[in-house]
Amino acid sequence: MVCRSHFQPNRIAMILGITSALGLWTEIALGDQFQRIYRSPTALGRGDTGVAIADNEEAIFYNPAGLAQGSGIFKGLTLFSPALEISGDTRALVMDAATSQGGDLVSSLTQHIGANQHIGFSNFTGVLLRRVAIGLVTSNETDVLVYKDPAQGGLEAVSAGLYSTTGLTFTLADSYYGGKMLLGMTLGYYKRAQAEFEIGLLEAQSLESTSDLFGYGTTTPVTLGAIFMLPGKGESSLGITVHNLGDAHVTPDSADMSVDSLKQRIDIGYASTTSSKAAKARLLVDYIDATSTYTSNLYKKLHIGGEITLGKRIGISAGLNQGGPCVGTFIDAWLFRMDAGFYTEEISEKVGLRSDRRYFMRFKTGF
């Protein structure tokens, strides 16, 4: 929350969730249209791709089969990996609210009509072995859009969606046919919170609490994955992931609550890798939601990316996410890793109509 000595707290600030407490451990946040539990900052910098190469904690959420890659037993221990993402326009909104007379966030919102306000936070902690992984994940996202509502005579209205997930993951994977085929499964146990609403901007100011707008429940989704190493020169692979097998029903905490099920989604990915002693280059193409559970728009499903890593310690990446540009970089100092960059999310049905550029950063510690 933006604070000044003469700032009067208002309810829009609660909706936006511009507080570290909201991002860290509360169950108030918003998920995106594909209801993803966790989005890897590494993948986001390369167009949110990774179905055919997912490894370590990425494998848990992008393709559990990838956990069977490599040799030996121990892959790593992730102690903390807090990641924050924020829309470019949300950064401007916060600055406007901080410098406006009285720190009035409501009046500042009216200067950002039509621009999506997005804040997301996630953290993963877990033990990663080859073939087995146990993790604790929390993921929160908030999206708020102020628009002119014809139904209210052109007055400003707020459309908000908030999701939160906190829970445990258990992943099993193995390799077959000399490592040419990898299969894996992730079982999750999640506490979910959800709120979606549309109200007038003036009405939003009078909200005493947002808690009554939320539904809470638990779910146990199953994700299945496979990776096939393709024959031929170089290294190439094909991956397929079935998220939320058969739809994951969310059991509400009480009869008067409603929380959407996590719908089944099928993702397909291809990766081509060229390696040398000093560097590795990858080209990746993912086709998300192949069965059109969420969207039938081909361009929203298509994700393209590439990355170059030097000695596994420094990397740069770029790509296209739903038609919008993405750029990422990372520095890995063994016990500490930092990822940073931006990606573009399309929040409308048509690509390019309402693109939301989001900046992200993650600090990861472990070994």
C-alpha positions, 0 to 999 in steps of 0.5 A: 500500500502506498502511504503518506502522512496525510494518506487516507486508506481506501478500499481500492488499495485493498483490491489492488493488494499493494502490500507485501503481506498480501503478496506473501502469505494471504489467500487474496490474489488473482489467477490468470485466464489459464488458471496456472498454479505457478509460472517460472520466471525463467520460462517467462523470459523466453515466451513462457515456454518449457514443456519439452525441456522442463527440469527442477521446479519447472518440471513440477508445473510445466512437465513432470516428466522432466524430473527424470532428466540427468544423472545421479540422485540429488538435483537440488534444494530450494530454500526460498525463491520469491518472485514478484511481477507487476504491470508497467502501468501499475508501476505508473499508477503507484507513482501517481497515487504517491504524488497526487494530492492526498495520495488519492489512489481512486482519482489516480485510477481514473487516469488509467482507464482501460489499462490492466493493473496486475500484481503477482507473487509466488514462492517455491520451496522444495527438495528435488531429486532425480525422479522424486520431488516434494515442494511447497508452493504459494502463488498469488495474482491480482488483476484490476481493470477500470473502464467506462461502463455503459450500463452505468451511464458511462461512469467508471467501473472496476472489474477485478479477479483475484486468485490464490493457491497455497499447498504441497506438491509430490512429483514422480518421474522415470526414464525408459528406453535408454532415456529416450522417453520420460514419464512423470506425474505431479499430485497437488494438494492446494488451498484455493481462494477466488474472487471475481467481481464487477462494481462501480468505482464509487461503490468500491470505495465504500467496501468495508471488507473484501473477505465476503467476496471470496470463496475458499476450498481445497483441490487435489489436481493430477498433472501427467507429462511425457518427453520424447527425445527425437532422433537425428542430429543435435538434441531435440525433444517433444513434450506433452503435459495434461494439466488437471486431469479430468478437471480438478474439482475444488471442494468449498469450505462451506456450502455458500461458497463457490470456487471454480474447478481447475479445468483440464488443459493439454500443452504441447512443446518442442525444443531444439538444443545446440551445445558446446563446452562453453555455451548452450543455445535453445529454440522452443515452441509451445502450443498451450491449451491444444484442446481449446479449453480456455481459448480458440485463438491460435495466436494466444496459444502459440509461445515461441522462445530462445535462450543462450546460457554460458557455463550454466551461470549466465543466461539471456532469453527472448521470445513471444508470449501470445504475440507480445515480446518477452526478454529475460536474463539470469545470473546463477552463483550456485547458492544464489540465483537472480532472474529478471525481465519482462513478458507480455500477456494478452488479457483480451480475446484478440491478440494485440487488443489489450496487451499487458507488459509485466516486469518480473524478478526472482531471487532464489537461494538453495544448493 
